[in-house]
C-alpha cells in the first residue's frame, strides 16, 4: 500500500525538522523542497525547487517566522503550487468546533480550545495553549509555550513569542511582535513590538506594503 506524501516547502531553517517529525508521526512520506539553497542535506526527499515538478501535490511551509511564512505562501502560489494543506501533529488536541486553515502547521503538544479559527498558513509551535473563541490570522506565528486565553484576535503575520500570555478579549495587530515572556494586558497596535509584564511598546516596525492575505482560495 502506497503511503500518502506531503511536500515541505521552504526548508532552509532547522524548523523544517519539526514539520518533518510531525509528518512522520502521521505516517506521511516527506518531500523537502529547497527554495534558496542551504538546507540540511539530511532532510528526507530533498530536491531544489527547480527540480521539483509535482506542484499539484499537498504542501506545507517549513518555516516558523510569520514574515517568512507569508512570503513563502505568496512565492509558492506564484511558482505554481496548488494544494496547501494543514498538518496537525498527532500529539496535539484540537476542539471539534475549531478549524485549522489550509497551509497551517500545528506542532506537538498544542491544545486548541472551542470555537477557535486558525487561519491559512499559520504556525502554532510546541505546547502552545490556544483558548476558546480566538481568531489567528494568515501566516501568524505562535511560539512554544505561549498562552492565548479567550476571545483574542491575532492579525495577519503577527508573532507571539515563547511563553507570552495574552489576556482575554485583546487584539494583536497586523505584523505586531509580542516578545518572549510578555504579559499582554491591552490591545497591541499594528507593527508594534511589545515586551515586558505588563507589555509596553518597545518600538514600531516600518509599515509593510506586502499583501497580507492568503493567495490560495
N, C-alpha and C positions, 0 to 999 in steps of 0.2 A: 504494500500500500504506500503510495507516494504521500509524503508529508507536505502540508502547506508551507509556503515560503513567505517571507517578508523581507523587504528591502529597507536597509537603514541608510538614509541619505545624509551626508554631512558627518563624516566620522573622524575628522582631524583631531577632535577633542577626546581625551580619555573617557569622557562621559559616554561615548559610544559603547563602551564595555558594559555599562549599566543597562542600556537598552538591549544589548545582545543577551545578557543574562536573563532578562525578563522574557525575551523571545524564546530562549532555550527552555525555560520553565514551562512555557506554553506549547512546547514541542513543535516549534516552527523552525524551519531551515532559514538561515540568515544569509543575505547577500549584502555586503558592505560596499557603498559607493563613495569613493574618494573624489570630492569636488575639486580641491585645490592642491592636493599633494600633502605629504607629511603625516598621513595616517599610519597607525601601528600596523606593520605588515602581518602581524599575527591575527588580525581580525578575520573572522570567517568570510569566505567568498569575496575577498577584497578585489575590486577592479576600479579602474578610473572611470569617471563619468563618460569619457569619450568612447570607452569600450563597452558601454552598457546599452543594450538596445531593447530591453524588456520594460519600457516605460509605462506600460499599462498595468504592471504588477503592483500589489499593495505596498505602500511605503510609509515609514515614519521618519522623523528627523532625529539624528543622534546628538543633539546639542542641548545644553542646559540653559544658556543665556537667552533671555527674552528677545533682545535685539537681533541676535544671530538666528534665532528660530524664525522670526518674522521675515528676515531677509532670505533665509533658505526656502521658506514656503513660496515666496514670490519667484525665486530663481527656479525652483522645481516646476512651477507652473509654466514659466517661460521656456524651460527646457523640454517640455512635452510630457512630463509626468502627469498621470491622470487619476490615480486612485489612492489618496491619503486615507489611512485607516487609524483607528485608535489602538493603542497597545496598553493593556492594563495588566500589571503584574499579578500573578495568581495569589500572592500573599496579601493583596490589598482588599479592602471591603468598600464596596460602592452601594449606597442605598438604592433600592429598586425604583424609587421615584426620581432619582438623579440621572443626568445624561452626561456623556463624555463625547465631545465633538471629534470629527474626523481629524486625523493627524496628531492627536494628543497622546501624550505618554504619561502614565501613572506608574510610578516606581514602587518598589517593595514597601510594604508595611503602612501604606496610606489608608486613612479612613475618611470617607466622604459621607456626610450626613444627608438627610432627606431634602428633596426638592432643590438640589443644587445643580447648576449648569456649568460645566467645564467647556469652554469654547474651543474652537478649532486650533490645533497646533499648540495648545497649552502644555506646560510641563509641570507635573506635580512630583516633587522629589521625595526621597525616602522619609517615611514616618511622619509626613505632614498630616495635620488634623484639620479637615475642612468641614465646618459645621453645616447646619441646615440653611436653606434659602440663600445661599451665596451664588453670585454670578462671577465667573472668572473668564476674562475676555481673550480675544485672539492672541496667541503666542505669549501670553503672560506666563511667568515662571515663579513657582513657589518652592523655596529651598528646603533642605531637610529640617524636620522638626518644627516648622512654622505652624502656628495655630491661628486659623481663621474661625472666629466664633460664629455668629449667625447674622444673616441679612446683610452681608458685605458684598460690595461690588469692587472687583479688581479690573480696571480698564485694560484695554489692549496694550500689549508689550510692556506692562508694568512688571516689576520684580520685587518679590518679598524675600528678605534674607533669612538665613538659617536661624531658627529659634525665635523669630519675631512673633509677636502676639498682636492681633488686630481685634479691637473691641467691637461689640455688635453695632450693626447699622451704618458702618462707615463706608466711604468711597475712597479707593486708591486710584489716583488719576492716571491718565494715559502716559506711558513711559516713565512713570514715577518709580523711585527706588526706595524701598524700606530697608534700612541697614540691619545686619545680623543682630539679634537680641533686642531690637527696638520694641517698645510697647506703644502702639498707636492708639491714641485716645480721641483723635479728631480727624476729619477728612484730610487727605493728602492731595494737594493740587497737581495738575498735570506737570510733568517734567521736574517735580521737586524731589530732592534727595533728603530723606529724614533719618535721624539717628537718635538713640538715647531712650530714656524712660523718665517721664513721658517723651515721646518722639517730638523733635523740633527740626525745622528746616535747616539743613546744613548749607545747601547751595541749590541752585536751579540749573538744570541742563538746558542746552540750546534747543529750541523747538525744532521738530523734525518735519520735513516735507515728504517723508515716506508714506506710502499707503498702508495704514494700519488696519486693513480689513483683509479677510481671508480671500485669496484669489480663486479658491475652489468652491463651487456651489453645488 
